Amino acid sequence: MHKQLAQAPAHSIDMNSKPSQADIDKVLAVFGQQRYAEAEVLSQAMIARYPHYGMGWMLLGTILKKQDRHVAALAAQSRAAELLPDDAEVHYNLGNTFLQQGRAGDAELAYRRALALNPTYIQARYNLGITLQEQGKFDEAEASYRATVASYPEFAQAYSNLGVVLNSLGRLAEAESSFRRMLEIAPDDAQGHCNLANILMCQNRHAEAEAACRLALKVQPQFCEAHFNLANALREQGKHVEAEASYRAVIALRPDYTDAYFNLGDSLMSQKRAEDAEVCYHQALYLNRDFVEAYNHLGVSLKKQGRFADAEANFRKALELRPDYASAHNNLGNALHDQDRIAEAEICYRQAIKFKSDYPEAYSNLGNTLKSEGRLDEAKEALERAIALKPDFVEPHFGLSVLKTYAEGDPHLAMLEKQRPMVDDQPIETRIRYWFALGKVYEDIGRHDESFLAYEQGNRLKHGVLAWDEAEDDALLERMMTVFTKEFFAARPKPTHSGKAPIFIVGMPRSGTTLLEQILSTHPGVFGAGELKDMNEVVVGAMPGADHMQYPDAVTAFSNEEFRRIGELYTERVWRNAPEATRITDKMPSNFFYLGMIHLMLPEAKIIHAMRDPMDSCFSCYSRLFNKENVRFAYDLGTLGRYYARYIKLMRHWHAVLPPGTILDLRYEDMVADTEGQARRALAHLDLPWDDSCLEFHQNKRRVKTASLAQVRKPIYKTSVARWKYYEKHLGPLLDIVSEYRN
């Protein structure tokens, strides 16, 4: 028989028992010496003996937090809050731990409990504002911060956070006031100055923002964010060199600052340093492979360098990452347009507008693209839409100016005149376009003196940014006339080998070359290729070392076979434009430099010389802003007149040294007065039969790229004849030079 085991007597636990003050002081002393592991052991022992001692749990939680053991600390503090439900400080500390762990909702509840127990607990009120701010509850956060500063008017950080919240609510003026109050209390707070700068930037007060950033850096010279904000403020003021220095200071302090590389790239682009900008965008993408905007801006920098295929690839990468990125669609359209992929460009501009219906730049680009395709009504509609969206946007005003005839009271004139006081603050290319557009408007309404002053301003600016070496031109002319003599051609009879028969239309710009090509290309046997660079490129490419300075001297050593080879290279290139065509026109006006070469390279070629009264031709150049920089001589009456003199001197030389009948002179004034008669002359020279469709040239839908694109869509008109007379009193310097060539 077994004995029944006796049950041990139960011990009662005193819920109110607590350790001695000596035990508590011992833990606090070790904790104060930062011996946290020992303090934890002592605290755990205390809790083991007195498990219902809430302050012991709170102390343990504090010790664990010091060791970055936040999960364990949270458990200890939660237990403290259970044991001390009416202790505001316990709930406050629990809220702090929740906040540190990113549990803003739980932190909010803890702080609210602390404030319910102690409504005057300022730090809990402030921290409640932080938790509400982190949850996006900005109205409640504002109320919490305002209550905080009402209780403690010198609480600088509360004013700072209030400013941040007010900024999030879009109340910038109030945010600014809050930051300024903060800085009254703490004038040496670098972050406060930086925050104020951000608010000022949001209000486009960039100079004040710059000053605020400089105060921040005076307090804290190595403050990376202040350097970054200073750079942004400088860039917005157009101080790009200073901005560059500040961005580089940011990068020196923080080499992984992606946005600093990106913004530095933008600042370099503003300095026309596209290659340097490219490097910065690549670095930004190295740091962040998904940086969509960096792909877009990299594409722009590559496009500026003429690397259109590379630009296209980066725009497409941006769109792969963000298909609704309107700016990338627009920029892709620009890259495609520059590659003559016009239909694709149009699609891109329309996509940009689809994703951003109020995108004036895309409407402007679409309008200019439609204009080049001859869809003039659609082009006007797009350009007018761009202006409606952004009345001070110069580009669509400029694009529209060549498509319409303005009348007195036209609202677009008022828009342009309104911009006049601010135009000097615009980039130079914008200023140039502005003055040419305004000149055209004034001309249309008969205010010719004001029109000339506008044209003069535009030309002065454009002439100032272009280099033009007249001495080199004079030397080239003399060398050409020395090389290409009657004796030169007598020693080199015109080759008899058969080949393709291009048609060259040469002369001064604005002398009727586009009209003539439009008439000829309406003939079923002729393809109008426009102004081609091929002749210049193949001739220069044939020079020793492809050095253009070797032309024309090196030509004296060419054999007939070399002339034939260069001619075949030219036709091979040109016929890629229209492989099935029988005849192709090349209306690059400056091909008059190469007529001697053409005669020997292309024995089947035909040459038409488009002529016009030099005053009309030259003034038409002077009043027109050409694409890119291919008519550098046109922006000063003196250089323009002297260029005309060189041109006509060389044309007279060609007539003298080439066989009679090689060149057909065709005057614009005769074409206007007798279109059919002159068209028949041209076709006879080309050995082509007459075709009535040539008189319907304005119905020809082919793409025209030159400055005459709008005029050739209309029937013949005579208003351009003697147009220069309206401006005669301003054109004395030009008339003095060209008067001897007018007949």
C-alpha positions, 0 to 999 in steps of 0.5 A: 500500500502506497503512501499518499503524497502530500501536496505542497501548500500554496503561496499567495502573491502580494500584488502590491509588493515592490522591490526596495529603493536600494534595489531600484537605485542599484539598477539605475546606477548600472544603467546610468553607467551605460552597462546595459547588459548588467542592468538588464540582468538586474532588472530581469531579476527584479521582475522575477521577484516582483512580476506585478511591479509595473515600473520594473517592466517600464525600466526593463523596456528602457534598458532593452531599447538602449540595446536596440532590442525593440521587439523585446522592449515593446513587450516589456512596455506593453506589460508596464501599460497593463500594470499601470493603466493610469500612468501617462508616462508609461503610455507615452513611452509605449507610444515612442516605441511604437513610433520607432517601429513605424507603427504610427496607428498604435503610437497614436492610440498610446499618445491619446491614452497619455493625453486622456490621463494628462491633457497638459502633457506637451511632449505627448501632444507633440508626438501625437502630431508626428504620428498623425502626420506620418499617417497623412492625417494632416488636419488633425496633425495641424490641430495637435501642433497648434495645441502644442505651441499654444501651451509652449510658445517657444517649442521651435520644433513644433513650429517646424513640423507645423510648417511641414504639415501646412505645406502638405495642405498647400497653405504655403503662406501659413507654412512660411510664417510657421518656419519664420516663427521657428527661426525666431526661436532657433535662428541657428537651426540649419534645417529650419532655414532649409525648410524655409527655402523649400517653401520659398521655392514652391512660391517661385521666390528663388532669390529669397530661397537662395538667401535662406540656403546660404544662412543654413550653410553658414550655420552648417557648412557641410549640410548636404541638403542645403547645398542641394537646395541652394543649387536648385534655387540658383538654377531656377534663377538661371545662375547655372555656373553657380548651380553647377558648383553647388551640385558638385559640392553635394556630390562631394559630400554624398557621392550616391546622391542620385538627384544631384547628378540628375539636376547637375545634368539639367544645369549643364544642359542649360549651359549647352554642355550636352556631353557633360550632361550625358555623363551625369544622367548615366551616373544617375541611372547607374545609381537607380536603373529605374529612374524614368526621368533620367532616361528621358533627359539623357535622351534629350542630351543625346538628341542635342549631340545629333545622336538621334538613334541613341536618343530614341532608345532612351526615350523608348526605355522611359516609356517602357517603364512609364507608358503614360509619360507624356514628356517622353512621348513628346521627346520621342516625337522630336527624335523621330522628326529629326530622323525624317520619320514624320508619320511616327513623330506625329503618332508620338505627339498625339500620344503625348496629348492623349496622356496630357491634354493640356500639353502646349509643347506637344500641340506646338510640335504636332502643329509644326509637323503637320505644317511640314506635311502640307496639312496646313488647316490641321497645323493651324488648329494645333498651333492655335490650341498650343497658344490657347493653353499657353498664350506666352509660349513663343514657339507656336506663335512663331510657327503660326506666323508663316501660316496666317495673314494677320489683321489689325486687332488680331488677339495674337498680336496683343498676346505678343505685345504683352510679352515684350517687356519680359522678352529679354528674360527669355533664352536667346533662341526664344527671343529670336523667334519672338522678334521674327514672329512679331515682325511678320505680324506687323508686316501683315497689318502694314506697320512696316517700320515696326516690322523692320525693327522687330526683324532687325532685333531678331537678326541681330541676336541670331547673327550674334550667335553664329560664326561666319568667316567672310574671308574664307568665303572670298578665298574659296571663290577666288580659288574656284575661279582659278581652278575651274577655268575654260582651260580646265574644262577644255582639258577634260571633255564632258564625259559621255558615259550614261547614267541617272539624270538628277535635276539641280535647282540652284541659286540664292535662298528665297529666290523661288527654288521651292516654287520651281521644285514644286512645279517640276515635282508635280510632273509624273516623271519627277520626284522632288527630294528637297534640299539634299546635303549629298552633293556637299558630302560626296565632294568633301568626302572625295577630298584628301583626308575628307578635308573640305579645305582641299576643295577645289585645289585637289580636283585638278588631280582627278581623273575622269574615272574619279569624277564618274565614281563620285557621280555614281556615289551621289546618285546611289545616295539620292535615289534611295529617296525614290528608287523607282523615280526617273528624275529627282530634283535636288534643290539645295541652293548652295550647290551652285558652288559645285556646278563645275564638279556636277558637269564632270561627275554627272553628264546627264544632269540638268541645272536650273538657276533660280533668280530673283531681284536681289533686293527681294531675295535678300530681304526675304532671307533677312525676314525669315528665320531659317531652320537650324544654322544652315544660312549663317550669312542671312542675319546681317544686311552687310554679310547678306549683300556680300554673299549675294555678290559672291554668288552672282560672281560665281554664277557668271563665271560658270556661264562663262566657262561651261558650255552654252545651254548647261545652265538655264536661268529662270527668273522668279518674276517671270515665273509669277507673271507667266507661270505656264510659259516658264514651266514649259521652258524648264521642262524643255530644258529637262527634255520632259514633255509638257504636263498640265498637272504642273499648273496645279502644283499647289495641290501637290501633297508632297512634304516640303521642309523649307521656309516656303512650305506655306507659299507653295500650297497656294496658287501663284500670287504676286504680292512677294514681287517688290516686297522690299520697297515697303522697307526701302528706307531701312535697306540702304546698306544692302542696296549699296552692295547689290544695286549693280546686280539688279539687272 
